[in-house]
Amino acid sequence: MAHRPKRTFRQRRAHSSDSDDAEERSAEPEAPGEQAAPGPTEEGPPSGGGRAEVTDWRARARGPRGRGRVWASSRRAAGAAQRAEGSDVPESRMVDLSTDEESETHHSPESKDDHSSSSNSSSSLEEEFSSIVNIPDAAFIQAARRKRELARTQDDYISLDVKHTSVITGMKKSSDEDPESEPDDHEKRIPFTPKPQTLRQRMADETTPRNEETSEESQEDETQDIWERQQMRKAVKITKGRDLDLSYNSESQTVKKFDTSTSFPPVNLEIIKKQLNTRLTLLQDTHRSHLREYEKYIQDVKSSKSTIQKLENSSNQALNFKFYKSMKIYVENLIDCLNEKIISIQEIESSMHALLLKQAMTFMKRRQDELKHESTYLQQLSRKAETSTNGSLAVGEKTPWILEEIESRRSQRRQARALSGNCDHQEGTSSDDELSSADMIDFQKTQGEILRDHKKIFEDVHDDFCNIQNILLKFQQWREKFPDSYYEAFISLCIPKLLNPLIRLQLIDWNPLKFDAVGLKQMPWFTSIEEYMASSMEDSKKEDGSDKKILSAIINKTVIPRLTDFVEFIWDPLSTSQTTSLITHCTVILEELSTCGNEVSKGKQDLLKSIVLRVKKAIEDDVFIPLYPKSTIENKTSPHSKFQERQFWSSVKLFRNILLWNGLLPDDTLQELGLGKLLNRYLMTALLTASPGPDVVKKCSQIAAYLPAKWFQSSAMRTSIPQLENFIQFLLQSAQKLSRSEFRDEVKEIILILVKIKALNQAESFIEECHLDHLKSVIKEV
């Protein structure tokens, strides 16, 4: 067995914890004799091993230690040479014990109780060492504390030559009786490492039975016993007057004492039987409920197993899954194809729109330039002062060439009307939209290139992904096989978005301003969608996802935007053919939208708003009726008279084209545009400057013929609409002048005009005033 190394015990002065550090530092070099090295014959673990064992025992006996300053191992090593020259082993043991006991006197109040309880458990050890252990009394501890406080207040330091006697007589008693002797909060030391064990702790560990390897449950019981003994000892200290037997045997059990004075209700066999029956009934009810739940779970398990068996044995489910998977793949491929082709479709659509816009701007600019040059030429012609010396007019270089071109086109139109037999034609009502041969060839060439590119877009695509009828056939199969999932997926809302690029591609060559344009109902996509909607087998409960709204949604999202572009940028309101064709297509579209909701009505309102704005722009930019002196225009063959006549009839043509929108545009809007802005502002000015005669009556009759008949359908109506008041007054003035001349037949024509526009009161007053009794029959016929 290996010999223990020598152990060194260092004495600590019995002073406060605050001054221990400084005093011991100064005491070590001055008192080497107080330190001793153990003899060579002593056996044990390496340095500090024995003290560690005692410390563990003390910790288990009294709980956490108080303020204990642990010195670093490097400091103990520094004085190893001095401790090696010290006294023998028993002396070092005595000194170390006194040092540990002195440090215990400065613990917190909680540690004092723990210390008292631990001392009781080791009473045998205390009796053994009572002859060599001295406990300082309370007077000594109080004097040492006062001296320390006095030195701190005077010199702000603690003297290093203070001597203390290492005795610990009566320390526990003074600690209990003088609580004020405890160190203040700022004097307490905070332990950062475990404190070394004292000699008492080490010896207690050696004498205690080696039962530390028992089970965790026995250790907890031992700790509980120690804690109970401590609590009982505290109770003894508080009462002090009671002499209780506090001996506690760990093997004995505590007997609970009952108060015999307490009265309990009487108990008999019936009560016990009744309670048992109640308890039995509750248990039986619980058991029955558990049985019912168990049966239900068994039934659910059987049902689940049968369902699983059916699904496993059913081949339809596999087919259904296969169909849904194929449909998913088809739709994904269709979307990928359309996403790839939409850019090309937009480019071709923009090219065609730019070509038509260029042509429309060419016609508009040419008409405005010709009107400007012709008006300037006639103004200079009427001013003799602006002629040069050789009698020629000071006109621009291009004016003669432009006038010749205008006259050439008019001659060609006269010849064409003569060949067709249309002799009742007024100059100025032609559209004048002829192109030169070079311009026509260039336009047709560009249009042909765009249409060729249009056909190449889907030439590398299978028909199932570019043919609208084939695409709808796929969705029709879905609707027929699985109608529930079809309507739950809101396919009626998805189809218009899927078909939008394909329909736009078919509308690239569609021009609603041409009189020979293909109607919407004759287009392939229109007929395919109608057939798809007709084959729908949905019931009335699926109105939100109804396939009946597919066509209206396509028109609203695809056709109306393209039609709006034509109205805003390409349509010429002065052209009767364009206006008639546009009205035809708009009528079809608006009829299809008549059963749609708010979203569709918004598209309709946008289209009508664009029509109104375009008409206003035409009135402001294209209407021009010059005014010349009567002497100039009385000659019907003069260029001034011809020019004024052409411009007047051109304005009448626009007046007619505006009123053709009757039934599509609101009556208030039409009356404001046709009567308020055009008739009263321009046409009436030209009529007032003309001399009354057959020509004026003819013009008035033509204007009245263009007025919508539904404005005057009321049989109780005796007065015309307010916007026609100026026109009615002009008719009455003309009739009065003509009644005094030889043009009596024109007077009757004027009365007929007044009767048509429901100006019956004014017509009767005029007949009575002029004594035209033979014309009363005209009014009575109405």
C-alpha positions in Angstrom: 0.0 0.0 0.0 1.4 3.4 -0.9 2.3 5.9 1.8 0.4 9.1 2.1 2.3 12.3 1.3 2.8 14.8 4.0 -0.1 17.1 4.6 0.2 20.7 5.7 -2.4 22.5 7.9 -2.2 26.2 7.9 -3.6 28.3 10.8 -6.1 31.0 10.0 -6.6 33.9 12.3 -9.9 34.2 14.2 -10.9 37.6 12.6 -13.6 38.7 10.3 -13.9 37.4 6.8 -13.0 40.8 5.4 -9.6 40.8 7.0 -8.6 37.2 6.6 -6.9 37.7 3.2 -4.7 40.5 4.3 -3.8 39.1 7.7 -2.9 35.7 6.5 -0.7 37.1 3.8 1.3 39.0 6.4 1.3 36.2 9.0 2.8 33.6 6.8 6.3 35.0 6.5 6.4 36.1 10.2 5.2 32.9 11.9 6.7 29.9 10.1 6.7 28.1 13.3 2.9 27.9 13.3 2.9 25.8 10.1 3.9 22.2 10.3 4.3 19.3 7.9 2.9 16.0 8.7 5.1 13.1 9.5 6.2 10.6 6.9 4.3 7.8 8.5 0.9 9.3 7.8 -1.0 7.8 4.9 -3.7 9.3 2.8 -4.5 10.7 -0.6 -2.6 13.6 -2.2 -2.7 17.1 -0.6 -6.1 18.1 0.4 -7.7 14.6 -0.1 -8.6 14.1 3.6 -10.1 17.5 3.9 -12.2 16.9 0.8 -13.7 13.8 2.3 -14.7 15.7 5.5 -16.1 18.5 3.5 -18.3 16.1 1.6 -19.6 14.7 4.8 -20.2 18.1 6.3 -22.1 19.2 3.2 -24.4 16.3 3.3 -25.0 16.9 7.0 -25.8 20.6 7.1 -26.5 21.6 3.5 -24.8 24.5 1.6 -21.9 26.2 3.4 -21.8 29.9 4.2 -19.1 32.4 3.1 -16.0 30.3 2.8 -12.8 31.7 1.1 -11.0 29.0 -0.8 -7.4 29.7 -1.4 -5.8 28.8 -4.7 -3.5 25.9 -4.9 -0.7 28.1 -6.1 -0.6 29.9 -2.7 -0.3 26.7 -0.8 2.5 25.6 -3.0 4.3 28.9 -2.3 4.7 28.1 1.4 5.4 24.4 1.0 9.0 24.8 2.1 8.1 26.6 5.3 5.3 24.1 6.2 7.8 21.3 5.7 9.8 22.6 8.7 6.8 22.9 11.1 5.6 20.8 14.0 4.2 17.3 14.1 0.8 16.0 12.8 -1.4 16.3 15.9 -0.5 19.9 16.3 -1.5 20.6 12.7 -4.7 18.9 13.1 -5.6 21.0 16.1 -4.8 24.2 14.4 -6.7 23.4 11.3 -9.8 22.5 13.3 -9.8 25.8 15.1 -9.4 27.7 11.8 -12.4 26.0 10.3 -14.5 26.6 13.4 -13.6 30.2 13.4 -14.7 30.7 9.8 -18.0 29.1 10.6 -18.8 31.8 13.1 -19.2 34.4 10.3 -21.7 32.5 8.3 -25.2 33.8 7.5 -28.1 33.1 9.8 -29.2 30.2 7.6 -25.8 28.5 8.0 -26.0 28.8 11.8 -29.0 26.5 12.0 -27.4 24.1 9.7 -24.3 24.1 11.8 -26.2 23.4 15.0 -28.0 20.5 13.4 -24.7 19.1 12.0 -23.0 19.4 15.3 -25.7 17.3 16.9 -25.2 14.5 14.4 -21.5 14.5 15.2 -21.7 14.8 19.0 -19.4 11.9 19.5 -16.7 13.7 17.6 -17.1 16.8 19.7 -16.8 14.9 22.9 -13.6 13.4 21.6 -12.0 16.7 20.8 -13.6 18.8 23.6 -10.3 18.7 25.4 -8.4 20.4 22.6 -11.1 22.7 21.2 -11.8 26.1 22.8 -14.8 28.3 21.6 -14.4 32.1 22.0 -17.1 33.8 24.0 -19.4 36.6 22.8 -17.5 39.4 24.5 -14.3 38.4 22.6 -16.1 38.4 19.3 -17.8 41.7 19.9 -14.5 43.4 21.0 -12.8 42.1 17.8 -15.6 43.4 15.6 -15.6 46.9 17.3 -11.8 47.1 17.0 -12.1 46.3 13.2 -14.8 48.9 12.6 -12.8 51.5 14.6 -9.7 50.8 12.5 -11.8 51.0 9.3 -13.3 54.4 10.2 -10.1 56.0 11.3 -7.4 54.8 9.0 -9.5 53.3 6.2 -7.4 50.1 6.5 -7.1 47.1 8.8 -3.9 46.7 10.7 -1.8 43.6 10.0 -0.4 43.1 13.5 -3.7 42.3 15.2 -3.3 39.1 17.3 -6.1 36.6 17.8 -6.4 33.6 20.0 -7.4 30.5 18.1 -10.1 29.4 20.5 -13.7 28.9 19.8 -15.3 28.5 23.2 -19.0 29.4 23.3 -19.2 30.4 19.7 -22.6 28.8 18.9 -24.2 30.2 22.0 -23.0 33.8 21.3 -24.1 33.4 17.7 -27.7 32.5 18.8 -27.9 35.1 21.5 -26.3 38.1 19.6 -27.8 38.3 16.1 -26.4 41.8 15.7 -22.9 40.4 15.7 -23.4 39.1 12.2 -21.4 40.8 9.4 -23.1 43.4 7.3 -24.1 42.7 3.7 -21.0 44.6 2.3 -18.8 42.6 4.7 -20.0 39.2 3.5 -17.8 37.2 1.1 -19.3 35.4 -1.9 -18.0 31.9 -2.2 -16.8 31.0 -5.7 -15.4 27.5 -5.1 -16.2 24.8 -2.5 -14.5 25.3 0.9 -12.0 22.7 2.1 -13.2 20.3 4.7 -12.4 20.6 8.4 -10.8 17.9 10.5 -14.2 17.2 12.1 -15.7 16.5 8.7 -12.9 14.2 7.7 -13.1 12.3 10.9 -16.8 12.0 10.7 -16.5 10.5 7.3 -14.0 7.9 8.6 -16.4 6.9 11.5 -19.6 6.9 9.5 -20.6 3.5 8.1 -19.8 3.1 4.5 -23.3 3.0 3.2 -22.9 5.7 0.5 -23.3 3.2 -2.3 -26.9 2.5 -1.2 -29.8 3.2 -3.5 -30.9 6.7 -4.4 -34.1 6.1 -2.5 -32.3 5.4 0.9 -30.3 8.6 0.4 -33.4 10.7 0.0 -34.8 9.1 3.2 -31.7 10.0 5.1 -31.8 13.6 3.9 -35.4 13.8 4.9 -34.6 12.5 8.3 -31.9 15.0 8.8 -34.1 17.8 7.7 -36.9 16.7 10.1 -34.4 16.6 13.0 -33.3 20.1 12.2 -36.9 21.4 12.1 -37.6 19.7 15.4 -34.5 21.2 17.0 -35.6 24.7 15.8 -39.0 24.2 17.4 -37.3 23.3 20.7 -35.2 26.4 20.6 -38.3 28.6 20.0 -40.5 27.1 22.7 -37.7 26.6 25.3 -40.3 25.8 27.9 -41.3 22.5 26.6 -39.5 19.4 27.4 -40.1 17.2 24.4 -38.4 14.0 23.6 -36.7 14.7 20.3 -35.0 11.4 19.9 -35.7 10.1 16.5 -35.0 6.6 15.3 -34.7 6.2 11.5 -36.2 2.7 11.8 -39.3 3.7 13.8 -42.3 5.2 12.1 -44.2 8.3 13.2 -47.6 7.5 14.6 -50.4 10.0 13.7 -52.5 11.1 16.7 -56.1 11.9 16.3 -58.2 14.1 18.4 -60.7 11.9 20.3 -63.0 14.9 20.8 -63.9 15.0 17.1 -67.3 13.5 16.4 -68.1 11.5 13.3 -71.5 10.7 11.8 -72.9 7.3 12.7 -72.1 4.5 10.3 -74.3 1.4 9.9 -74.6 -1.4 7.4 -77.3 0.2 5.4 -75.3 3.3 4.7 -72.3 1.3 3.6 -74.5 -0.9 1.4 -76.1 2.1 -0.2 -72.8 3.6 -1.0 -71.5 0.4 -2.5 -74.6 0.0 -4.6 -74.2 3.6 -5.9 -70.5 3.0 -6.7 -71.4 -0.3 -8.5 -74.1 1.5 -10.6 -71.6 4.1 -11.7 -69.1 1.5 -12.6 -71.7 -0.5 -14.6 -72.7 2.6 -16.5 -69.1 3.4 -17.3 -68.6 -0.2 -18.4 -71.7 -0.1 -20.7 -70.5 3.2 -22.3 -67.1 1.6 -22.9 -68.8 -1.4 -24.5 -70.8 0.9 -26.8 -67.6 2.8 -27.9 -65.8 -0.5 -28.4 -68.6 -1.8 -30.7 -68.6 1.5 -32.6 -64.9 1.3 -33.2 -65.2 -2.3 -34.3 -67.9 -1.2 -36.8 -65.7 1.6 -38.1 -62.8 -0.7 -38.6 -65.0 -3.1 -40.6 -66.3 -0.3 -42.7 -62.9 1.1 -43.4 -61.6 -2.4 -44.4 -64.5 -2.9 -46.7 -63.9 0.6 -48.3 -60.3 -0.2 -48.8 -61.2 -3.5 -50.4 -63.6 -1.9 -52.8 -61.1 0.8 -53.8 -58.5 -1.9 -54.3 -60.8 -4.0 -56.4 -62.3 -1.1 -58.4 -60.7 -0.4 -61.8 -62.7 2.8 -62.3 -60.6 4.6 -59.8 -57.5 3.9 -61.7 -59.2 5.0 -64.9 -60.3 8.2 -63.2 -56.9 8.9 -62.0 -55.5 8.3 -65.4 -58.0 10.7 -67.0 -57.3 13.5 -64.4 -53.6 13.0 -64.9 -53.8 13.2 -68.7 -56.1 16.3 -68.4 -53.6 18.0 -66.1 -50.7 17.2 -68.5 -52.8 18.5 -71.5 -53.7 21.8 -69.8 -50.1 22.4 -68.7 -48.9 21.8 -72.3 -51.6 24.0 -73.7 -50.6 26.8 -71.3 -46.9 26.4 -72.2 -47.8 26.5 -75.9 -49.9 29.6 -75.6 -47.3 31.4 -73.4 -44.7 30.8 -76.1 -46.9 31.9 -79.0 -48.6 34.9 -77.3 -45.6 37.2 -78.1 -45.8 36.4 -81.8 -49.6 37.0 -81.8 -49.1 40.4 -80.1 -46.5 41.4 -82.7 -48.7 40.5 -85.6 -51.7 42.1 -84.0 -49.7 45.3 -83.5 -48.4 45.2 -87.1 -51.9 45.0 -88.6 -53.3 47.7 -86.3 -50.4 50.0 -87.3 -51.1 49.4 -91.0 -54.8 50.2 -90.7 -54.0 53.2 -88.5 -51.6 54.5 -91.1 -54.2 54.2 -93.8 -56.8 56.0 -91.7 -54.4 58.8 -90.8 -53.6 59.2 -94.5 -57.2 59.7 -95.4 -57.8 62.1 -92.6 -54.7 64.2 -93.3 -55.4 64.3 -97.0 -59.0 65.5 -96.4 -57.9 68.2 -94.0 -55.1 69.4 -96.3 -57.4 69.5 -99.3 -60.0 71.4 -97.3 -57.4 73.9 -96.2 -55.9 74.5 -99.7 -59.3 74.8 -101.3 -60.6 77.2 -98.7 -57.5 79.4 -99.0 -57.7 79.4 -102.8 -61.4 80.6 -102.7 -60.6 83.3 -100.2 -57.8 84.6 -102.4 -60.0 84.4 -105.4 -62.6 86.6 -103.8 -60.0 89.3 -102.9 -59.0 91.3 -105.9 -56.4 93.2 -104.0 -54.3 90.1 -103.5 -53.8 89.4 -107.2 -50.4 90.0 -108.8 -49.7 92.4 -111.7 -50.1 89.7 -114.4 -53.5 88.7 -113.0 -52.4 85.4 -111.4 -53.3 84.5 -107.8 -50.6 84.4 -105.1 -51.2 80.8 -104.1 -48.8 78.1 -102.9 -46.9 75.9 -105.3 -48.9 72.7 -104.3 -52.3 74.3 -104.4 -53.0 73.9 -108.2 -51.7 70.3 -108.1 -53.9 69.5 -105.1 -57.0 71.1 -106.7 -56.4 69.1 -109.9 -56.2 65.9 -108.0 -59.4 66.7 -106.1 -61.3 67.4 -109.2 -59.9 64.2 -110.9 -61.2 62.0 -108.1 -64.6 63.8 -108.2 -64.8 63.1 -112.0 -64.1 59.4 -111.4 -66.9 59.2 -108.8 -69.4 60.9 -111.1 -68.6 58.5 -113.9 -69.0 55.6 -111.5 -72.4 56.9 -110.3 -73.6 57.4 -113.8 -72.7 53.9 -114.7 -74.6 52.6 -111.7 -77.6 54.7 -112.4 -77.4 56.8 -109.2 -78.3 60.2 -110.4 -79.8 61.6 -107.2 -76.6 62.3 -105.4 -75.4 65.4 -103.7 -71.9 66.7 -104.0 -70.0 66.3 -100.8 -71.7 63.2 -99.5 -69.0 60.9 -100.9 -66.4 59.5 -98.6 -63.4 60.4 -100.7 -61.4 57.4 -99.5 -59.8 56.3 -102.7 -56.2 55.5 -102.7 -53.7 55.9 -105.5 -52.6 52.8 -107.3 -49.1 53.0 -105.8 -50.5 53.4 -102.3 -53.0 50.6 -102.8 -50.3 48.2 -104.0 -48.1 49.0 -101.0 -50.9 48.5 -98.6 -51.9 45.2 -100.1 -48.3 44.0 -100.1 -47.8 44.8 -96.4 -51.1 43.2 -95.5 -50.2 40.1 -97.3 -46.9 39.7 -95.5 -48.7 40.1 -92.1 -51.3 37.5 -93.0 -48.6 35.1 -94.1 -46.8 35.5 -90.8 -50.1 35.0 -89.1 -50.6 31.6 -90.7 -47.0 30.5 -89.7 -47.5 31.0 -85.9 -49.2 27.6 -85.2 -47.9 25.7 -88.2 -45.6 23.7 -85.9 -48.4 23.0 -83.3 -50.7 20.0 -83.1 -54.4 20.7 -83.7 -55.3 19.7 -80.2 -53.4 22.8 -79.0 -54.3 25.4 -81.6 -57.8 24.4 -82.8 -60.6 25.8 -80.6 -63.0 23.0 -81.4 -60.5 20.3 -80.3 -59.7 22.2 -77.1 -63.4 22.5 -76.3 -63.8 18.8 -77.0 -61.3 17.9 -74.2 -63.2 20.0 -71.7 -66.5 18.6 -73.0 -65.3 15.1 -72.2 -64.4 16.2 -68.7 -67.8 17.7 -68.3 -69.6 14.6 -69.4 -67.6 12.1 -67.4 -67.1 14.1 -64.1 -69.5 17.0 -64.0 -69.0 17.6 -60.3 -65.3 18.2 -60.5 -65.7 20.1 -63.7 -68.0 22.7 -62.2 -66.1 22.7 -58.9 -63.0 23.7 -60.9 -64.8 26.7 -62.5 -63.8 25.7 -66.0 -66.3 28.2 -67.4 -64.1 31.0 -66.0 -60.9 29.4 -67.4 -62.0 28.7 -71.0 -62.2 32.4 -72.0 -58.6 33.0 -70.8 -57.3 29.9 -72.6 -59.1 30.8 -75.8 -58.1 34.5 -75.8 -54.9 34.2 -77.8 -56.5 31.9 -80.4 -59.5 34.2 -80.9 -57.2 37.2 -81.2 -55.3 35.4 -83.9 -58.5 34.8 -85.8 -59.5 38.5 -85.4 -56.3 39.8 -86.9 -57.8 39.8 -90.4 -61.2 41.1 -89.2 -62.0 44.7 -90.0 -65.4 45.7 -88.7 -65.3 48.9 -90.7 -65.6 47.1 -94.0 -69.1 46.5 -95.4 -68.0 43.0 -96.5 -66.4 42.0 -93.2 -67.3 38.6 -91.9 -69.8 38.7 -89.1 -69.0 37.4 -85.6 -71.6 34.7 -85.8 -70.1 33.4 -89.0 -66.6 33.0 -87.5 -65.4 29.4 -86.6 -64.6 30.2 -83.0 -68.1 31.7 -82.4 -69.9 28.6 -83.8 -67.6 26.3 -81.8 -68.4 28.0 -78.5 -72.1 28.1 -79.3 -72.1 24.3 -79.8 -70.1 23.8 -76.6 -72.7 25.9 -74.7 -75.6 24.1 -76.3 -74.3 20.7 -75.2 -74.0 21.8 -71.6 -76.0 19.5 -69.3 -75.7 21.6 -66.1 -78.6 22.3 -63.9 -79.9 25.5 -62.5 -77.9 25.1 -59.2 -74.6 25.8 -60.9 -75.4 29.3 -62.2 -72.2 30.7 -60.8 -70.1 28.4 -63.0 -72.5 28.3 -65.9 -71.1 27.6 -69.3 -73.8 29.9 -70.7 -71.6 32.9 -69.9 -68.5 31.7 -71.8 -69.4 33.5 -75.0 -70.3 36.7 -73.3 -67.1 36.6 -71.3 -65.0 36.1 -74.5 -66.8 39.0 -76.2 -66.2 41.2 -73.2 -62.6 40.3 -72.7 -61.4 39.8 -76.3 -63.8 41.3 -79.0 -64.8 44.5 -77.3 -61.2 45.7 -76.6 -60.3 45.2 -80.3 -63.5 46.9 -81.4 -62.8 49.8 -79.1 -59.4 50.2 -80.8 -61.0 50.5 -84.2 -63.5 53.1 -82.9 -60.8 55.3 -81.3 -58.1 55.2 -83.9 -59.4 53.9 -87.3 -63.1 54.7 -87.6 -64.0 57.7 -89.7 -67.5 59.1 -88.6 -67.8 60.9 -92.0 -67.8 57.6 -93.8 -71.3 56.2 -94.0 -70.1 52.7 -95.1 -67.8 52.4 -92.1 -70.4 53.7 -89.7 -73.1 51.3 -91.0 -70.7 48.3 -90.8 -69.6 49.3 -87.3 -73.1 49.7 -86.1 -74.0 46.2 -87.4 -71.2 44.5 -85.5 -71.9 46.6 -82.4 -75.5 45.6 -82.4 -74.6 41.9 -82.5 -72.1 42.3 -79.7 -74.4 44.2 -77.5 -77.2 41.8 -78.0 -74.9 38.9 -76.9 -74.0 41.0 -73.8 -77.6 41.8 -72.9 -77.8 38.9 -70.4 -74.5 39.6 -68.6 -73.7 41.1 -65.3 -71.9 44.2 -64.1 -68.5 43.2 -65.4 -69.8 42.8 -68.9 -71.8 46.0 -68.7 -68.6 47.9 -67.9 -67.1 46.7 -71.2 -70.2 47.9 -73.0 -70.0 51.3 -71.4 -66.4 51.6 -72.3 -67.3 50.9 -76.0 -70.1 53.4 -76.1 -68.0 56.0 -74.4 -65.3 55.7 -77.0 -67.9 56.1 -79.8 -69.2 59.3 -78.2 -65.7 60.7 -77.9 -64.8 59.9 -81.5 -68.0 61.6 -82.7 -67.2 64.8 -80.7 -63.7 64.8 -82.2 -65.1 64.5 -85.8 -67.5 67.4 -85.2 -64.7 69.6 -83.9 -62.1 68.7 -86.6 -64.0 67.9 -89.8 -67.0 70.1 -89.9 -66.4 73.4 -91.8 -69.1 75.4 -93.6 -67.7 78.7 -95.0 -69.8 81.8 -95.2 -69.7 84.0 -98.3 -71.6 87.1 -99.4 -75.0 86.5 -101.0 -73.8 88.1 -104.2 -71.1 85.4 -104.4 -73.3 82.4 -103.6 -76.3 83.4 -105.6 -74.5 82.1 -108.7 -74.9 78.3 -108.4 -72.0 77.7 -110.8 -69.5 79.8 -108.9 -66.7 77.9 -107.0 -67.7 79.5 -103.7 -71.3 78.3 -104.0 -70.2 74.8 -105.0 -67.7 74.6 -102.1 -70.3 75.8 -99.6 -72.8 73.3 -100.9 -70.3 70.4 -100.6 -69.4 71.3 -97.1 -73.0 71.7 -96.1 -74.0 68.3 -97.4 -70.8 66.8 -95.8 -72.1 68.1 -92.5 -75.6 66.7 -93.2 -73.9 63.3 -93.9 -72.2 63.4 -90.5 -75.5 64.4 -89.0 -77.1 61.3 -90.5 -74.2 59.0 -89.4 -74.5 60.3 -85.8 -78.3 59.6 -85.7 -77.7 56.1 -87.1 -76.5 55.2 -83.6 -80.1 55.5 -82.4 -80.9 52.4 -80.3 -77.3 51.9 -79.2 -76.5 55.3 -77.7 -78.8 57.0 -75.3 -81.3 59.5 -76.7 -79.9 62.3 -74.5 -76.5 61.7 -75.9 -77.7 61.6 -79.5 -79.7 64.8 -79.1 -76.7 66.6 -77.6 -74.3 65.5 -80.4 -76.6 65.6 -83.4 -78.9 68.5 -82.5 -77.0 70.6 -80.0 -73.5 70.5 -81.4 -74.0 69.9 -85.2 -77.5 71.2 -86.2 -77.8 74.3 -84.1 -74.2 75.3 -84.3 -73.3 74.6 -88.0 -76.2 73.6 -90.2 -78.6 76.3 -88.9 -75.9 79.0 -89.6 -75.7 77.9 -93.2 -79.5 77.8 -93.6 -79.9 81.3 -92.2 -77.5 82.8 -94.7 -79.3 81.1 -97.7 -82.2 82.6 -99.6 -85.6 81.0 -99.1 -86.5 78.7 -101.9 -86.8 75.2 -103.1 -83.2 74.4 -102.2 -83.6 75.5 -98.6 -86.8 73.4 -98.3 -85.1 70.4 -99.7 -82.2 70.7 -97.2 -84.7 71.1 -94.3 -86.7 68.1 -95.5 -83.5 66.0 -95.7 -82.5 67.0 -92.1 -86.0 66.1 -90.8 -85.9 62.8 -92.6 -82.8 61.7 -90.7 -84.4 62.4 -87.3 -85.3 59.1 -85.5 -89.0 58.4 -85.7 -89.2 57.1 -82.1 -88.5 60.6 -80.8 -92.0 61.6 -82.0 -94.0 58.4 -81.5 -96.2 59.8 -78.7 -99.7 60.6 -79.9 -100.3 63.1 -77.2 -97.2 65.1 -78.2 -98.1 68.6 -79.5 -94.7 70.2 -79.1 -91.4 69.1 -80.5 -88.2 68.4 -78.5 -86.5 71.5 -77.1 -83.3 71.1 -79.3 -85.4 71.6 -82.5 -86.8 74.9 -81.4 -84.4 76.9 -83.7 -85.1 74.6 -86.6 -88.9 75.1 -86.1 -88.6 78.9 -86.0 -86.5 78.8 -89.2 -89.2 76.7 -90.9 -91.9 79.1 -89.9 -90.0 82.1 -91.2 -89.3 80.4 -94.5 -93.0 79.4 -94.9 -94.1 83.0 -94.3 -91.7 84.3 -97.0 -92.7 81.6 -99.4 -96.4 82.1 -98.8 -96.1 85.6 -100.3 -94.3 84.4 -103.4 -95.0 82.0 -106.1 -93.6 78.9 -104.2 -96.8 77.9 -102.5 -96.1 74.1 -102.9 -92.9 74.5 -100.8 -95.2 75.9 -98.0 -97.1 72.7 -97.8 -93.8 70.8 -97.7 -92.8 72.9 -94.7 -96.1 72.2 -92.9 -95.5 68.5 -93.5 -92.0 68.8 -91.9 -93.6 70.6 -88.8 -96.2 67.8 -88.5 -93.5 65.1 -88.7 -91.4 66.6 -85.9 -94.6 67.0 -83.8 -94.6 70.8 -83.9 -98.5 70.8 -84.3 -99.2 73.9 -82.2 -96.8 76.0 -84.3 -98.2 74.5 -87.6 -101.9 75.3 -86.6 -101.0 78.9 -85.5 -99.2 79.4 -88.8 -102.2 78.1 -90.9 -104.6 80.3 -89.0 -102.4 83.3 -89.3 -101.8 83.0 -93.0 -105.4 81.8 -93.7 -104.2 78.6 -95.3 -107.4 76.6 -94.6 -106.7 74.1 -97.3 -103.7 72.9 -95.3 -105.7 72.0 -92.2 -106.4 68.6 -93.6 -102.7 67.8 -93.4 -102.8 68.3 -89.6 -106.1 66.4 -89.2 -104.6 63.4 -91.0 -102.0 63.1 -88.2 
